[in-house]
Amino acid sequence: MQFLKAFNRNKNEFLREIKKKALLCFLRVQRSRSSFELTKVRNILLLRLDDKVGDMVVTTGTAYLLAKKGFRVSVLTGPVCGQMLKNCDYLDQVIRYKNRMSLDVLHAQKFDVIIDFDDVLDYERLSLAWRMKHSHHIGFNKNIPALYNPSISYLNAEKHITERHKRVLALFNVYNEDFHYHLGRCSAEENKVRSAIRYTHGDVIVSINPFSGAPDKDFSAEQVITLIRFIQTANPTIKIVVIGQSAKVQPFSEYGAFILADSTIITAIEIVRISDVVVSTDTSIVHIANALNRPLVALYNRRKLKDTGLPGYKIWAPNFSLGKQILVDEDNISQCSISTVFSAIETAIRTG
């Protein structure tokens, strides 16, 4: 059974690569697109097809500023980011993306401009752009004049990811605006969180996000337990909440941490919102803490980004005054000494 699954997966990847190359060959001989006329742009679609929360949190900054400028802004994304955006009232629509989805809904919206923020160039993305060729497309590092005009040439190992978004905003004459992330608020989920941890005025809340989307960035169970015990020793009255999928983080309840049942990305946002200190290894929670301006201690390794080879710890740094970044030399964060973060946590609790 495992062999068949691996065989089918490899076969599908091979076929997608063949289809991508064929489509690229076709596109190379097509006529170049003209650039869009800003005066005719009203309806904009932002692509976040990979459903990555951190990327989407940053993109809310661009979406908000474009909406503030008077454009109708919609997002095409996956289920997790779609849930996160439910309460973002500056968005016109949040549309669920699926591979090989029908484009009838998208065509009906008559989007003037579609913006792809990623460097990824896979078959699904190319096919979507070609099938939506009546819209103007903006992309990054995609030299395909038949689809993308403009294609913004931008790779910078020293600049934060927000600088990429500012390149897009400049095309719409949005300059010198403060770039902040904008997440909505879910009162029902906030009340659920407060009830679950028996929150009262004056409580000090420290939330820990031990797991990420990549194994090399995860805390080990031993590190999490040591961290919980350190915080309890520093101040026994502190309430510790562990953020994450309930099944994965449930074991930490045995050590005095609060675990929220049936957690979603909205749960995580509302935990961060009431936290006095957030400890995270994952850029999703890092940027949620930025959006909500909550004191943060974030642990990073020196991994390079898969698509560009750029240093992730620079591109995806916390990038706000309350965000403390700690960089470790170990390839896997689980290999470092968790005591590395103790001093920063003590400082954040004391000054928070």
C-alpha positions as CSV (number, residue, x, y, z in Angstrom):
1,M,0.0,0.0,0.0
2,Q,2.8,2.5,0.9
3,F,4.5,1.6,-2.3
4,L,1.4,2.3,-4.4
5,K,0.9,5.7,-2.6
6,A,4.5,6.7,-3.3
7,F,4.3,5.5,-6.9
8,N,1.1,7.5,-7.5
9,R,2.6,10.6,-5.8
10,N,5.7,10.4,-7.9
11,K,3.7,9.8,-11.1
12,N,1.5,12.8,-10.4
13,E,4.4,15.0,-9.7
14,F,6.1,13.9,-12.9
15,L,2.9,14.6,-15.0
16,R,2.5,18.0,-13.4
17,E,6.1,18.9,-14.3
18,I,5.5,17.7,-17.9
19,K,2.3,19.8,-18.1
20,K,4.1,22.8,-16.7
21,K,6.9,22.6,-19.2
22,A,4.4,22.3,-22.0
23,L,2.3,25.2,-20.8
24,L,5.5,27.3,-20.4
25,C,6.6,26.5,-24.0
26,F,3.1,27.6,-25.2
27,L,3.2,30.8,-23.1
28,R,6.7,31.8,-24.4
29,V,5.4,32.3,-27.9
30,Q,2.3,34.2,-26.9
31,R,2.0,38.0,-27.3
32,S,3.1,40.1,-24.3
33,R,0.4,41.6,-22.2
34,S,0.1,45.3,-21.9
35,S,0.4,46.8,-18.4
36,F,-2.7,47.7,-16.6
37,E,-4.1,51.2,-16.5
38,L,-4.5,52.2,-12.9
39,T,-7.5,54.5,-13.6
40,K,-9.4,51.5,-14.8
41,V,-8.7,49.3,-11.8
42,R,-11.4,48.8,-9.3
43,N,-11.5,45.1,-8.4
44,I,-8.4,43.3,-7.1
45,L,-7.8,39.6,-6.3
46,L,-4.9,38.6,-4.0
47,L,-3.6,35.0,-4.4
48,R,-2.6,33.0,-1.3
49,L,-3.0,29.6,-2.7
50,D,-0.7,27.7,-0.4
51,D,-2.9,28.5,2.7
52,K,0.1,29.5,4.8
53,V,-1.0,31.6,7.8
54,G,2.2,33.7,8.2
55,D,2.1,34.7,4.6
56,M,-1.6,35.6,4.9
57,V,-1.1,37.7,8.0
58,V,1.5,39.8,6.2
59,T,-0.8,40.1,3.2
60,T,-3.5,41.6,5.3
61,G,-1.4,44.7,5.5
62,T,-1.4,45.1,1.8
63,A,-5.1,44.2,1.5
64,Y,-6.0,46.8,4.1
65,L,-4.1,49.6,2.5
66,L,-5.5,48.8,-1.0
67,A,-9.1,48.8,0.5
68,K,-8.3,52.0,2.3
69,K,-7.3,53.5,-1.1
70,G,-10.8,52.6,-2.4
71,F,-10.2,49.3,-4.2
72,R,-12.4,46.3,-3.8
73,V,-10.1,43.6,-2.5
74,S,-10.8,39.9,-2.4
75,V,-8.5,36.9,-1.5
76,L,-8.3,33.5,-3.0
77,T,-6.9,31.1,-0.4
78,G,-7.3,27.8,1.4
79,P,-9.5,26.8,4.3
80,V,-7.3,27.8,7.2
81,C,-6.5,31.3,6.0
82,G,-10.1,31.6,4.8
83,Q,-11.3,31.0,8.4
84,M,-8.8,33.5,9.7
85,L,-10.1,36.2,7.4
86,K,-13.8,35.8,8.2
87,N,-13.8,38.8,10.5
88,C,-11.7,41.1,8.3
89,D,-14.5,43.5,7.2
90,Y,-12.3,45.5,4.8
91,L,-12.2,42.5,2.4
92,D,-14.8,42.3,-0.3
93,Q,-14.7,38.5,-0.6
94,V,-12.7,35.5,0.7
95,I,-12.9,32.7,-1.9
96,R,-12.0,29.1,-1.2
97,Y,-9.2,27.8,-3.5
98,K,-9.1,24.2,-4.6
99,N,-6.9,22.5,-7.2
100,R,-8.7,22.2,-10.6
101,M,-11.6,24.3,-9.2
102,S,-14.2,25.7,-11.5
103,L,-13.4,29.3,-12.3
104,D,-17.0,30.4,-12.9
105,V,-17.1,32.2,-9.5
106,L,-13.9,34.0,-10.3
107,H,-14.9,34.9,-13.9
108,A,-18.1,36.4,-12.6
109,Q,-16.3,38.8,-10.4
110,K,-14.5,40.4,-13.3
111,F,-11.3,41.1,-11.4
112,D,-9.2,43.8,-13.0
113,V,-5.9,42.8,-11.4
114,I,-4.8,39.5,-9.9
115,I,-1.7,39.7,-7.6
116,D,0.5,36.6,-6.9
117,F,3.0,37.4,-4.1
118,D,4.9,34.1,-4.4
119,D,8.0,33.1,-6.3
120,V,6.5,29.6,-6.9
121,L,5.9,28.7,-10.5
122,D,4.0,25.4,-10.6
123,Y,1.5,24.0,-13.1
124,E,-1.6,24.9,-11.0
125,R,-0.6,28.5,-10.6
126,L,0.3,28.9,-14.3
127,S,-2.9,27.2,-15.4
128,L,-5.0,29.4,-13.1
129,A,-3.3,32.6,-14.5
130,W,-3.8,31.5,-18.1
131,R,-7.4,30.6,-17.5
132,M,-7.9,34.0,-15.9
133,K,-6.0,35.8,-18.7
134,H,-8.7,38.4,-19.2
135,S,-7.5,39.9,-15.9
136,H,-4.1,41.7,-15.6
137,H,-1.6,39.7,-13.5
138,I,1.2,41.0,-11.2
139,G,3.8,38.5,-10.2
140,F,7.3,38.2,-8.7
141,N,10.3,36.9,-10.6
142,K,8.1,35.4,-13.3
143,N,9.5,36.3,-16.7
144,I,6.4,35.3,-18.7
145,P,5.3,38.5,-20.5
146,A,2.2,36.7,-21.9
147,L,0.8,36.5,-18.3
148,Y,2.6,38.8,-15.9
149,N,2.9,42.5,-16.6
150,P,4.5,43.7,-14.5
151,S,6.6,40.9,-13.1
152,I,8.5,42.5,-10.3
153,S,12.2,41.4,-10.1
154,Y,12.8,41.3,-6.4
155,L,15.0,39.1,-4.3
156,N,16.7,40.7,-1.3
157,A,18.4,38.7,1.5
158,E,18.5,41.7,3.9
159,K,15.0,43.1,3.7
160,H,11.9,42.0,5.5
161,I,9.0,40.4,3.6
162,T,7.0,43.6,4.0
163,E,9.3,45.3,1.6
164,R,8.1,43.0,-1.2
165,H,4.5,44.1,-0.4
166,K,5.5,47.7,-0.6
167,R,6.7,47.1,-4.2
168,V,3.1,46.1,-5.0
169,L,1.5,49.0,-3.2
170,A,3.7,51.4,-5.1
171,L,2.1,50.2,-8.4
172,F,-1.2,51.5,-6.9
173,N,0.3,54.8,-5.8
174,V,0.2,53.8,-2.1
175,Y,3.3,55.3,-0.6
176,N,4.6,56.3,2.9
177,E,1.7,54.6,4.7
178,D,2.4,52.7,7.9
179,F,2.3,49.0,7.1
180,H,0.5,47.1,9.8
181,Y,-1.2,43.7,9.7
182,H,-5.0,43.7,10.3
183,L,-6.8,40.7,11.8
184,G,-10.5,40.7,12.7
185,R,-11.9,39.9,16.1
186,C,-14.1,36.9,17.0
187,S,-16.0,37.7,20.3
188,A,-17.4,34.2,20.6
189,E,-14.0,32.6,20.3
190,E,-12.5,35.2,22.7
191,N,-15.2,34.4,25.2
192,K,-14.5,30.6,24.8
193,V,-10.8,31.2,25.5
194,R,-11.4,33.3,28.5
195,S,-13.9,30.8,29.9
196,A,-11.5,27.8,29.3
197,I,-8.6,29.4,31.2
198,R,-10.9,31.0,33.8
199,Y,-9.5,34.4,32.9
200,T,-9.9,37.2,35.4
201,H,-8.7,40.8,35.4
202,G,-5.2,40.9,36.6
203,D,-4.2,37.5,35.3
204,V,-0.8,37.2,33.7
205,I,-1.0,34.9,30.6
206,V,2.0,33.4,28.9
207,S,1.2,31.4,25.7
208,I,3.6,28.9,24.2
209,N,3.4,27.9,20.5
210,P,5.8,24.8,20.4
211,F,5.1,23.4,16.9
212,S,5.4,24.8,13.4
213,G,4.9,23.7,9.9
214,A,8.5,22.3,9.7
215,P,10.0,19.7,12.0
216,D,13.4,21.5,12.3
217,K,11.6,24.5,13.9
218,D,9.6,22.5,16.5
219,F,10.3,22.4,20.2
220,S,10.8,18.9,21.7
221,A,8.3,17.7,24.4
222,E,11.1,18.0,26.9
223,Q,11.8,21.6,26.0
224,V,8.2,22.5,26.4
225,I,8.0,20.8,29.8
226,T,11.2,22.5,31.0
227,L,9.8,25.9,29.8
228,I,6.5,25.4,31.6
229,R,8.3,24.5,34.8
230,F,10.6,27.5,34.5
231,I,7.6,29.9,34.1
232,Q,5.8,28.2,37.1
233,T,8.9,28.6,39.2
234,A,9.4,32.3,38.2
235,N,5.8,33.1,39.1
236,P,3.3,30.3,40.2
237,T,0.3,32.6,39.5
238,I,1.0,32.9,35.8
239,K,-1.4,31.0,33.6
240,I,0.3,29.1,30.8
241,V,-1.6,28.3,27.6
242,V,-0.1,26.0,25.0
243,I,-1.2,26.9,21.4
244,G,-1.7,24.2,18.8
245,Q,-3.8,21.4,17.5
246,S,-5.5,19.9,20.6
247,A,-4.3,16.4,20.1
248,K,-0.7,17.4,19.7
249,V,-0.5,19.7,22.8
250,Q,-2.9,17.9,25.1
251,P,-0.1,16.0,26.9
252,F,1.2,19.3,28.4
253,S,-2.0,19.7,30.4
254,E,-0.4,17.2,32.8
255,Y,2.2,19.8,33.7
256,G,-0.3,22.6,34.5
257,A,-0.7,24.2,31.1
258,F,-4.2,25.1,29.8
259,I,-5.1,23.4,26.5
260,L,-8.1,24.6,24.4
261,A,-10.2,21.8,23.0
262,D,-11.1,21.9,19.3
263,S,-8.6,24.7,18.6
264,T,-8.6,26.5,15.3
265,I,-6.6,29.3,13.9
266,I,-9.2,31.7,15.4
267,T,-8.6,30.1,18.8
268,A,-4.9,30.8,18.4
269,I,-5.5,34.4,17.5
270,E,-7.7,35.0,20.5
271,I,-5.2,33.3,22.9
272,V,-2.5,35.6,21.6
273,R,-4.8,38.6,21.9
274,I,-5.1,38.2,25.7
275,S,-1.5,37.0,26.3
276,D,1.0,39.1,28.2
277,V,3.9,37.2,26.6
278,V,3.9,34.9,23.6
279,V,6.7,32.3,23.0
280,S,6.8,30.9,19.5
281,T,9.0,28.9,17.1
282,D,6.5,29.4,14.2
283,T,6.3,32.5,12.0
284,S,2.5,32.2,11.9
285,I,2.1,33.0,15.6
286,V,5.0,35.5,15.3
287,H,3.1,37.6,12.8
288,I,-0.2,37.2,14.7
289,A,1.6,38.6,17.7
290,N,2.8,41.5,15.5
291,A,-0.7,42.1,14.3
292,L,-2.0,42.3,17.8
293,N,1.1,44.0,19.2
294,R,1.7,41.5,21.9
295,P,5.1,41.0,23.6
296,L,6.9,38.1,21.9
297,V,9.9,35.9,22.3
298,A,10.6,34.0,19.1
299,L,13.2,31.3,18.5
300,Y,14.6,31.0,14.9
301,N,17.2,28.7,13.3
302,R,19.2,29.7,10.3
303,R,17.3,27.7,7.7
304,K,17.1,29.0,4.1
305,L,13.7,29.4,2.4
306,K,13.0,26.5,0.1
307,D,11.8,28.6,-2.9
308,T,14.4,31.3,-2.9
309,G,17.3,30.2,-0.7
310,L,17.1,33.5,1.2
311,P,17.6,33.5,5.0
312,G,14.2,33.0,6.6
313,Y,15.3,34.5,9.9
314,K,15.8,37.8,8.2
315,I,12.9,37.8,5.7
316,W,10.4,36.6,8.3
317,A,11.8,38.3,11.4
318,P,9.2,39.6,14.0
319,N,9.8,43.2,12.8
320,F,8.1,45.1,15.6
321,S,9.3,46.7,18.8
322,L,7.7,44.2,21.2
323,G,9.1,41.2,19.2
324,K,12.3,39.7,20.6
325,Q,14.1,37.4,18.1
326,I,16.5,34.8,19.4
327,L,18.7,33.1,16.8
328,V,20.2,29.6,17.4
329,D,23.0,27.9,15.5
330,E,21.6,24.4,15.8
331,D,19.9,23.1,12.6
332,N,17.0,21.9,14.7
333,I,15.5,24.1,17.4
334,S,14.8,20.9,19.4
335,Q,18.6,20.5,19.8
336,C,19.2,23.9,21.4
337,S,19.1,24.6,25.1
338,I,15.7,25.9,26.0
339,S,17.3,28.1,28.7
340,T,18.3,30.3,25.7
341,V,14.9,32.0,26.0
342,F,14.6,32.2,29.8
343,S,16.1,35.7,30.2
344,A,14.0,37.2,27.4
345,I,10.9,35.7,28.8
346,E,11.7,37.0,32.3
347,T,12.2,40.5,30.8
348,A,9.0,40.4,28.8
349,I,7.0,39.3,31.9
350,R,8.6,42.0,34.0
351,T,8.1,44.8,31.5
352,G,4.8,43.6,29.9
